[in-house]
Amino acid sequence: MKIQILGTGCSKCKLLEQHAREAATELGIQAEFEKVQEVEDIMAFGVLMTPALAIDNEVKAVGRVLTKDQIKALLS
């Protein structure tokens, strides 16, 4: 499984990544994490607001920081 954090590195992006890592760990999921920080790459996902979360190249949330529990629901 690949979990991608789309954002330029702001505090919200870092918090989203932290929540995603914690969610994956708690569920016992082995995931590859990727930070997508280049604007062109983010736009290639069709994302215009960050932070955004993508799982296996499919955007799941845009423009907000999901809670750990929300991410766990997406991963389950």
C-alpha positions as protocol buffer text, in pm:
chain_id: "A"
residue {
  index: 1
  type: MET
  ca { x: 0 y: 0 z: 0 }
}
residue {
  index: 2
  type: LYS
  ca { x: 123 y: 348 z: -86 }
}
residue {
  index: 3
  type: ILE
  ca { x: 15 y: 648 z: 120 }
}
residue {
  index: 4
  type: GLN
  ca { x: 89 y: 986 z: -32 }
}
residue {
  index: 5
  type: ILE
  ca { x: 84 y: 1319 z: 146 }
}
residue {
  index: 6
  type: LEU
  ca { x: 33 y: 1601 z: -102 }
}
residue {
  index: 7
  type: GLY
  ca { x: 153 y: 1939 z: 15 }
}
residue {
  index: 8
  type: THR
  ca { x: 441 y: 2181 z: 13 }
}
residue {
  index: 9
  type: GLY
  ca { x: 560 y: 2096 z: 364 }
}
residue {
  index: 10
  type: CYS
  ca { x: 345 y: 2323 z: 580 }
}
residue {
  index: 11
  type: SER
  ca { x: 255 y: 2238 z: 939 }
}
residue {
  index: 12
  type: LYS
  ca { x: -83 y: 2093 z: 830 }
}
residue {
  index: 13
  type: CYS
  ca { x: 91 y: 1864 z: 581 }
}
residue {
  index: 14
  type: LYS
  ca { x: 325 y: 1740 z: 852 }
}
residue {
  index: 15
  type: LEU
  ca { x: 35 y: 1679 z: 1089 }
}
residue {
  index: 16
  type: LEU
  ca { x: -153 y: 1484 z: 821 }
}
residue {
  index: 17
  type: GLU
  ca { x: 155 y: 1270 z: 764 }
}
residue {
  index: 18
  type: GLN
  ca { x: 189 y: 1206 z: 1137 }
}
residue {
  index: 19
  type: HIS
  ca { x: -176 y: 1099 z: 1162 }
}
residue {
  index: 20
  type: ALA
  ca { x: -138 y: 871 z: 858 }
}
residue {
  index: 21
  type: ARG
  ca { x: 173 y: 705 z: 999 }
}
residue {
  index: 22
  type: GLU
  ca { x: 6 y: 650 z: 1336 }
}
residue {
  index: 23
  type: ALA
  ca { x: -307 y: 508 z: 1173 }
}
residue {
  index: 24
  type: ALA
  ca { x: -107 y: 263 z: 961 }
}
residue {
  index: 25
  type: THR
  ca { x: 99 y: 154 z: 1262 }
}
residue {
  index: 26
  type: GLU
  ca { x: -207 y: 99 z: 1480 }
}
residue {
  index: 27
  type: LEU
  ca { x: -370 y: -111 z: 1207 }
}
residue {
  index: 28
  type: GLY
  ca { x: -51 y: -308 z: 1151 }
}
residue {
  index: 29
  type: ILE
  ca { x: -36 y: -204 z: 785 }
}
residue {
  index: 30
  type: GLN
  ca { x: 297 y: -203 z: 607 }
}
residue {
  index: 31
  type: ALA
  ca { x: 277 y: 109 z: 393 }
}
residue {
  index: 32
  type: GLU
  ca { x: 515 y: 303 z: 175 }
}
residue {
  index: 33
  type: PHE
  ca { x: 490 y: 674 z: 250 }
}
residue {
  index: 34
  type: GLU
  ca { x: 559 y: 935 z: -13 }
}
residue {
  index: 35
  type: LYS
  ca { x: 563 y: 1313 z: 20 }
}
residue {
  index: 36
  type: VAL
  ca { x: 448 y: 1485 z: -297 }
}
residue {
  index: 37
  type: GLN
  ca { x: 573 y: 1844 z: -263 }
}
residue {
  index: 38
  type: GLU
  ca { x: 619 y: 1979 z: -615 }
}
residue {
  index: 39
  type: VAL
  ca { x: 323 y: 2191 z: -726 }
}
residue {
  index: 40
  type: GLU
  ca { x: 318 y: 2031 z: -1072 }
}
residue {
  index: 41
  type: ASP
  ca { x: 304 y: 1682 z: -919 }
}
residue {
  index: 42
  type: ILE
  ca { x: 27 y: 1783 z: -678 }
}
residue {
  index: 43
  type: MET
  ca { x: -175 y: 1933 z: -963 }
}
residue {
  index: 44
  type: ALA
  ca { x: -130 y: 1610 z: -1163 }
}
residue {
  index: 45
  type: PHE
  ca { x: -354 y: 1448 z: -899 }
}
residue {
  index: 46
  type: GLY
  ca { x: -620 y: 1713 z: -971 }
}
residue {
  index: 47
  type: VAL
  ca { x: -561 y: 1867 z: -628 }
}
residue {
  index: 48
  type: LEU
  ca { x: -583 y: 2246 z: -596 }
}
residue {
  index: 49
  type: MET
  ca { x: -584 y: 2270 z: -213 }
}
residue {
  index: 50
  type: THR
  ca { x: -342 y: 2114 z: 30 }
}
residue {
  index: 51
  type: PRO
  ca { x: -292 y: 1918 z: 239 }
}
residue {
  index: 52
  type: ALA
  ca { x: -430 y: 1617 z: 58 }
}
residue {
  index: 53
  type: LEU
  ca { x: -413 y: 1245 z: 119 }
}
residue {
  index: 54
  type: ALA
  ca { x: -393 y: 980 z: -151 }
}
residue {
  index: 55
  type: ILE
  ca { x: -393 y: 604 z: -105 }
}
residue {
  index: 56
  type: ASP
  ca { x: -253 y: 398 z: -392 }
}
residue {
  index: 57
  type: ASN
  ca { x: -266 y: 706 z: -619 }
}
residue {
  index: 58
  type: GLU
  ca { x: -635 y: 773 z: -543 }
}
residue {
  index: 59
  type: VAL
  ca { x: -710 y: 1104 z: -370 }
}
residue {
  index: 60
  type: LYS
  ca { x: -916 y: 1050 z: -54 }
}
residue {
  index: 61
  type: ALA
  ca { x: -917 y: 1393 z: 109 }
}
residue {
  index: 62
  type: VAL
  ca { x: -833 y: 1747 z: -1 }
}
residue {
  index: 63
  type: GLY
  ca { x: -778 y: 2071 z: 188 }
}
residue {
  index: 64
  type: ARG
  ca { x: -802 y: 1937 z: 541 }
}
residue {
  index: 65
  type: VAL
  ca { x: -616 y: 1741 z: 804 }
}
residue {
  index: 66
  type: LEU
  ca { x: -791 y: 1412 z: 866 }
}
residue {
  index: 67
  type: THR
  ca { x: -786 y: 1268 z: 1215 }
}
residue {
  index: 68
  type: LYS
  ca { x: -607 y: 943 z: 1282 }
}
residue {
  index: 69
  type: ASP
  ca { x: -945 y: 767 z: 1315 }
}
residue {
  index: 70
  type: GLN
  ca { x: -1067 y: 906 z: 982 }
}
residue {
  index: 71
  type: ILE
  ca { x: -754 y: 775 z: 813 }
}
residue {
  index: 72
  type: LYS
  ca { x: -791 y: 437 z: 983 }
}
residue {
  index: 73
  type: ALA
  ca { x: -1142 y: 413 z: 835 }
}
residue {
  index: 74
  type: LEU
  ca { x: -1001 y: 480 z: 487 }
}
residue {
  index: 75
  type: LEU
  ca { x: -728 y: 220 z: 531 }
}
residue {
  index: 76
  type: SER
  ca { x: -959 y: -52 z: 659 }
}
